[in-house]
């Protein structure tokens, strides 16, 4: 029987230090694993927070910068406060109520990718 498990987006990055500052320090993801074919080769790594997994790649052919990822969640107000409390100098995300019945917190990474955290307001 066929069963789909989870989607794992690949996001393009250009600078390992900036990626770590944004995804690990600011968004609180953790590194699950890292891979390089040789020490000076581009980085490919998996990060996660809760049940969400993302792949970050410095490899040119893996994906295009400027992608967008929507992450459905609960507790978006707590996430929003957590992010604002960090005083990250490159982002002060807002919280928006949408006409399609979600609360959304949109954040752009240093590489032109967009992460949209969203929570349904239908059952609230």
PERA-V450568 format. One record per pair of residues at least 12 apart in sequence whose C-alpha atoms are under 10 Angstrom apart, sorted by sequence separation. I is the first residue (numbers start at 1). J is the second residue. D is the distance in Angstrom with one decimal. If there is no record, write none. Layout:
# PERA-V450568
<<I & J & D> <I & J & D>>
This chain:
# PERA-V450568
<<33 & 45 & 5.6> <34 & 46 & 6.6> <44 & 56 & 5.8> <45 & 57 & 6.6> <80 & 92 & 9.3> <81 & 93 & 9.7> <93 & 105 & 6.3> <94 & 106 & 7.0> <104 & 116 & 6.5> <105 & 117 & 5.1> <106 & 118 & 8.5> <32 & 45 & 7.5> <33 & 46 & 5.5> <34 & 47 & 8.9> <43 & 56 & 7.9> <44 & 57 & 4.5> <45 & 58 & 9.2> <80 & 93 & 7.4> <81 & 94 & 9.8> <92 & 105 & 10.0> <93 & 106 & 6.2> <94 & 107 & 8.5> <103 & 116 & 10.0> <104 & 117 & 5.6> <105 & 118 & 6.4> <31 & 45 & 7.3> <32 & 46 & 5.4> <33 & 47 & 7.4> <43 & 57 & 5.9> <44 & 58 & 6.3> <80 & 94 & 7.5> <81 & 95 & 9.8> <92 & 106 & 9.6> <93 & 107 & 5.9> <103 & 117 & 8.3> <104 & 118 & 4.4> <105 & 119 & 9.1> <31 & 46 & 6.1> <32 & 47 & 5.4> <33 & 48 & 9.9> <42 & 57 & 7.5> <43 & 58 & 5.4> <44 & 59 & 7.3> <54 & 69 & 9.6> <80 & 95 & 7.0> <91 & 106 & 9.9> <92 & 107 & 8.2> <93 & 108 & 8.9> <102 & 117 & 9.7> <103 & 118 & 5.5> <104 & 119 & 6.6> <30 & 46 & 8.5> <31 & 47 & 4.4> <32 & 48 & 6.8> <42 & 58 & 5.1> <43 & 59 & 7.1> <91 & 107 & 7.1> <102 & 118 & 6.2> <103 & 119 & 5.2> <104 & 120 & 8.9> <29 & 46 & 9.7> <30 & 47 & 5.3> <31 & 48 & 6.6> <32 & 49 & 9.8> <41 & 58 & 8.9> <42 & 59 & 5.7> <90 & 107 & 10.0> <91 & 108 & 7.8> <101 & 118 & 9.8> <102 & 119 & 5.3> <103 & 120 & 6.5> <29 & 47 & 5.9> <30 & 48 & 5.4> <31 & 49 & 9.2> <41 & 59 & 8.8> <42 & 60 & 8.8> <44 & 62 & 9.7> <77 & 95 & 7.9> <90 & 108 & 9.3> <91 & 109 & 8.7> <101 & 119 & 8.5> <102 & 120 & 4.3> <103 & 121 & 6.7> <28 & 47 & 9.7> <29 & 48 & 5.1> <30 & 49 & 6.5> <52 & 71 & 7.8> <76 & 95 & 8.5> <90 & 109 & 9.0> <91 & 110 & 9.7> <101 & 120 & 5.9> <102 & 121 & 5.1> <28 & 48 & 8.7> <29 & 49 & 4.8> <30 & 50 & 9.6> <52 & 72 & 9.4> <90 & 110 & 8.4> <98 & 118 & 9.8> <100 & 120 & 8.7> <101 & 121 & 5.2> <102 & 122 & 7.7> <28 & 49 & 7.0> <29 & 50 & 8.5> <32 & 53 & 9.0> <34 & 55 & 9.6> <52 & 73 & 9.7> <97 & 118 & 9.6> <100 & 121 & 9.0> <101 & 122 & 6.0> <27 & 49 & 8.7> <31 & 53 & 9.8> <32 & 54 & 9.9> <33 & 55 & 9.7> <34 & 56 & 9.4> <35 & 57 & 9.6> <36 & 58 & 9.9> <95 & 117 & 9.5> <96 & 118 & 9.4> <97 & 119 & 9.6> <98 & 120 & 9.7> <100 & 122 & 9.3> <101 & 123 & 9.6> <24 & 47 & 8.2> <29 & 52 & 9.0> <30 & 53 & 9.6> <31 & 54 & 9.8> <32 & 55 & 9.8> <34 & 57 & 9.9> <36 & 59 & 10.0> <95 & 118 & 9.4> <97 & 120 & 9.7> <98 & 121 & 9.3> <23 & 47 & 8.2> <24 & 48 & 9.2> <29 & 53 & 8.8> <31 & 55 & 9.9> <80 & 104 & 9.4> <97 & 121 & 8.5> <23 & 48 & 9.4> <24 & 49 & 9.5> <29 & 54 & 9.2> <80 & 105 & 7.0> <16 & 42 & 9.2> <23 & 49 & 9.9> <77 & 103 & 8.6> <79 & 105 & 8.7> <80 & 106 & 9.8> <15 & 42 & 9.7> <16 & 43 & 7.6> <20 & 47 & 9.9> <76 & 103 & 7.4> <77 & 104 & 9.4> <14 & 42 & 9.1> <15 & 43 & 9.4> <16 & 44 & 9.9> <76 & 104 & 7.7> <77 & 105 & 8.9> <13 & 42 & 9.8> <14 & 43 & 9.4> <74 & 103 & 9.9> <76 & 105 & 7.6> <13 & 43 & 9.0> <72 & 102 & 9.6> <13 & 44 & 9.3> <23 & 54 & 9.9> <73 & 104 & 9.9> <12 & 44 & 9.5> <72 & 104 & 9.3> <11 & 44 & 9.9> <23 & 56 & 9.7> <71 & 104 & 9.6> <10 & 44 & 9.4> <70 & 104 & 9.4> <71 & 105 & 9.9> <10 & 45 & 9.5> <70 & 105 & 9.9> <10 & 46 & 9.0> <70 & 106 & 9.0> <9 & 46 & 10.0> <19 & 56 & 8.3> <69 & 106 & 9.8> <80 & 117 & 9.4> <8 & 46 & 9.2> <19 & 57 & 9.9> <68 & 106 & 9.8> <79 & 117 & 8.9> <68 & 107 & 9.8> <16 & 56 & 9.4> <68 & 108 & 8.9> <16 & 57 & 9.4> <67 & 108 & 9.8> <76 & 117 & 7.3> <13 & 55 & 9.9> <14 & 56 & 9.6> <15 & 57 & 9.9> <16 & 58 & 8.1> <66 & 108 & 9.1> <76 & 118 & 6.9> <77 & 119 & 9.2> <9 & 52 & 9.8> <10 & 53 & 9.5> <11 & 54 & 7.4> <12 & 55 & 8.6> <13 & 56 & 6.3> <14 & 57 & 8.1> <15 & 58 & 7.7> <66 & 109 & 9.3> <74 & 117 & 9.3> <75 & 118 & 9.4> <76 & 119 & 6.3> <8 & 52 & 8.0> <9 & 53 & 7.7> <10 & 54 & 6.2> <11 & 55 & 6.2> <12 & 56 & 5.9> <13 & 57 & 5.7> <14 & 58 & 5.6> <67 & 111 & 9.4> <68 & 112 & 9.0> <69 & 113 & 8.0> <70 & 114 & 8.5> <71 & 115 & 7.4> <72 & 116 & 8.4> <73 & 117 & 6.9> <74 & 118 & 7.9> <75 & 119 & 7.6> <76 & 120 & 9.7> <6 & 51 & 9.4> <7 & 52 & 9.1> <8 & 53 & 5.8> <9 & 54 & 5.5> <10 & 55 & 4.6> <11 & 56 & 5.0> <12 & 57 & 5.0> <13 & 58 & 5.1> <14 & 59 & 8.7> <66 & 111 & 7.2> <67 & 112 & 7.3> <68 & 113 & 5.7> <69 & 114 & 6.3> <70 & 115 & 6.1> <71 & 116 & 6.1> <72 & 117 & 6.1> <73 & 118 & 6.0> <74 & 119 & 5.6> <6 & 52 & 9.0> <7 & 53 & 8.3> <8 & 54 & 5.6> <9 & 55 & 6.1> <10 & 56 & 5.7> <11 & 57 & 6.2> <12 & 58 & 6.0> <13 & 59 & 8.3> <14 & 60 & 9.2> <65 & 111 & 6.4> <66 & 112 & 4.6> <67 & 113 & 4.8> <68 & 114 & 4.5> <69 & 115 & 5.0> <70 & 116 & 4.7> <71 & 117 & 4.8> <72 & 118 & 5.0> <73 & 119 & 5.3> <74 & 120 & 8.0> <6 & 53 & 8.9> <7 & 54 & 9.0> <8 & 55 & 6.8> <9 & 56 & 8.5> <10 & 57 & 6.9> <11 & 58 & 8.8> <12 & 59 & 7.5> <13 & 60 & 9.3> <64 & 111 & 9.9> <65 & 112 & 5.8> <66 & 113 & 4.4> <67 & 114 & 6.2> <68 & 115 & 5.8> <69 & 116 & 6.1> <70 & 117 & 5.9> <71 & 118 & 6.1> <72 & 119 & 5.8> <73 & 120 & 8.2> <74 & 121 & 9.9> <12 & 60 & 7.9> <64 & 112 & 9.6> <65 & 113 & 6.0> <66 & 114 & 7.0> <67 & 115 & 8.6> <68 & 116 & 7.4> <69 & 117 & 8.4> <70 & 118 & 7.0> <71 & 119 & 8.6> <72 & 120 & 8.0> <12 & 61 & 9.3> <64 & 113 & 9.0> <65 & 114 & 9.5> <12 & 62 & 7.4> <13 & 63 & 9.5> <11 & 62 & 8.4> <12 & 63 & 5.9> <13 & 64 & 9.3> <14 & 65 & 9.2> <10 & 62 & 7.5> <11 & 63 & 6.6> <12 & 64 & 6.1> <13 & 65 & 7.5> <27 & 79 & 9.0> <10 & 63 & 6.8> <11 & 64 & 7.5> <12 & 65 & 5.3> <9 & 63 & 9.6> <10 & 64 & 9.2> <11 & 65 & 7.0> <12 & 66 & 8.3> <28 & 82 & 9.8> <11 & 66 & 8.6> <12 & 67 & 8.3> <27 & 82 & 9.0> <28 & 83 & 9.3> <11 & 67 & 6.9> <26 & 82 & 9.2> <27 & 83 & 7.2> <10 & 67 & 9.0> <11 & 68 & 8.7> <26 & 83 & 6.9> <9 & 67 & 9.4> <11 & 69 & 9.0> <26 & 84 & 9.6> <9 & 68 & 9.4> <10 & 69 & 9.6> <27 & 86 & 9.5> <9 & 69 & 7.5> <26 & 86 & 7.0> <25 & 86 & 9.0> <26 & 87 & 9.0> <27 & 88 & 10.0> <26 & 88 & 6.8> <25 & 88 & 9.2> <26 & 91 & 9.4> <22 & 88 & 8.6> <21 & 88 & 9.4> <22 & 90 & 9.0> <22 & 91 & 9.5> <27 & 107 & 9.8> <22 & 108 & 9.7> <23 & 109 & 8.2> <22 & 109 & 6.8> <23 & 110 & 9.9> <22 & 110 & 7.5> <21 & 110 & 9.7> <19 & 109 & 8.0> <18 & 109 & 9.1> <19 & 110 & 7.3> <18 & 110 & 7.0> <19 & 111 & 8.5> <18 & 111 & 9.0> <15 & 110 & 8.8> <13 & 109 & 9.0> <14 & 110 & 8.7> <15 & 111 & 8.5> <13 & 110 & 8.1> <14 & 111 & 6.8> <11 & 109 & 9.9> <13 & 111 & 5.8> <12 & 111 & 7.2> <13 & 112 & 8.9> <11 & 111 & 8.9> <12 & 112 & 8.8> <13 & 113 & 8.8> <11 & 112 & 9.7> <12 & 113 & 7.8> <11 & 113 & 7.1> <11 & 114 & 9.6>>
